[in-house]
């Protein structure tokens, strides 16, 4: 139920509810399915009240936050390794 709610799979949530799934069961973190849903209709279907939900995470992936040193050009090294004898030009 939580997986389907978090991914906005309304058809799956409805099927689970028809089959008797407990919409009030919480995760080990205390999250109910309605709290994980990003769709307002799905939140209401699961017994919650519609809330403003942000679609984006407030994080920056590490590969964007910390690009490789060679790409930054701050080591005085060329960004190519055509010279593979262990010496960098």
C-alpha positions as CSV (number, residue, x, y, z in Angstrom):
1,X,0.0,0.0,0.0
2,X,2.8,2.4,0.9
3,X,4.7,1.7,-2.2
4,X,1.7,2.3,-4.4
5,X,0.7,5.4,-2.6
6,X,4.2,6.9,-2.8
7,X,4.3,6.3,-6.5
8,X,0.7,7.5,-7.1
9,X,-0.6,4.2,-8.4
10,X,-4.3,4.9,-7.7
11,X,-5.5,1.7,-9.4
12,X,-3.3,-0.4,-7.3
13,X,-4.3,1.4,-4.1
14,X,-8.0,0.9,-5.0
15,X,-7.4,-2.8,-5.7
16,X,-5.6,-3.2,-2.3
17,X,-8.4,-1.4,-0.5
18,X,-11.1,-3.6,-2.2
19,X,-9.1,-6.7,-1.1
20,X,-9.1,-5.5,2.5
21,X,-5.7,-3.8,2.9
22,X,-5.4,-1.6,6.0
23,X,-5.0,2.0,4.9
24,X,-4.0,3.0,8.5
25,X,-1.0,0.7,8.9
26,X,2.2,2.7,9.4
27,X,5.7,2.0,8.4
28,X,8.5,1.5,11.0
29,X,9.0,5.3,10.6
30,X,5.4,6.0,11.5
31,X,4.3,6.9,8.0
32,X,0.7,6.2,6.9
33,X,0.0,5.6,3.2
34,X,-1.8,8.9,2.8
35,X,1.2,10.8,4.1
36,X,3.4,9.3,1.3
37,X,0.9,10.0,-1.5
38,X,1.8,13.0,-3.7
39,X,-1.6,13.2,-5.3
40,X,-4.4,15.0,-3.4
41,X,-7.1,12.6,-4.6
42,X,-5.1,9.7,-3.5
43,X,-4.5,11.3,-0.1
44,X,-8.2,11.7,0.4
45,X,-8.9,8.1,-0.8
46,X,-6.5,6.9,1.9
47,X,-8.2,8.8,4.6
48,X,-5.9,11.9,4.8
49,X,-6.6,15.5,4.1
50,X,-5.1,16.9,0.9
51,X,-1.9,18.8,1.5
52,X,0.6,20.7,-0.6
53,X,3.2,18.2,-1.6
54,X,6.5,19.1,-3.2
55,X,7.5,16.8,-6.0
56,X,11.2,17.5,-5.7
57,X,13.6,16.5,-2.9
58,X,15.4,19.3,-1.2
59,X,18.7,17.8,-1.9
60,X,21.4,18.0,-4.5
61,X,22.9,14.7,-5.7
62,X,26.6,14.4,-4.8
63,X,27.7,14.0,-8.4
64,X,26.3,17.5,-9.0
65,X,27.3,19.0,-5.7
66,X,30.9,17.7,-5.8
67,X,32.1,17.4,-9.5
68,X,35.4,15.7,-10.0
69,X,38.5,17.8,-9.4
70,X,39.7,17.3,-13.0
71,X,36.5,18.8,-14.4
72,X,36.9,21.9,-12.2
73,X,40.3,22.7,-13.7
74,X,41.8,23.8,-10.4
75,X,44.7,21.4,-10.4
76,X,46.5,22.9,-13.3
77,X,46.0,19.6,-15.2
78,X,44.6,19.0,-18.6
79,X,41.3,17.1,-18.6
80,X,42.6,14.4,-20.9
81,X,44.6,11.4,-20.3
82,X,46.1,10.8,-23.8
83,X,49.5,10.5,-22.2
84,X,49.2,7.2,-20.4
85,X,52.8,6.8,-19.3
86,X,52.0,8.1,-15.8
87,X,53.0,11.7,-16.5
88,X,50.4,14.4,-16.8
89,X,51.0,17.4,-18.9
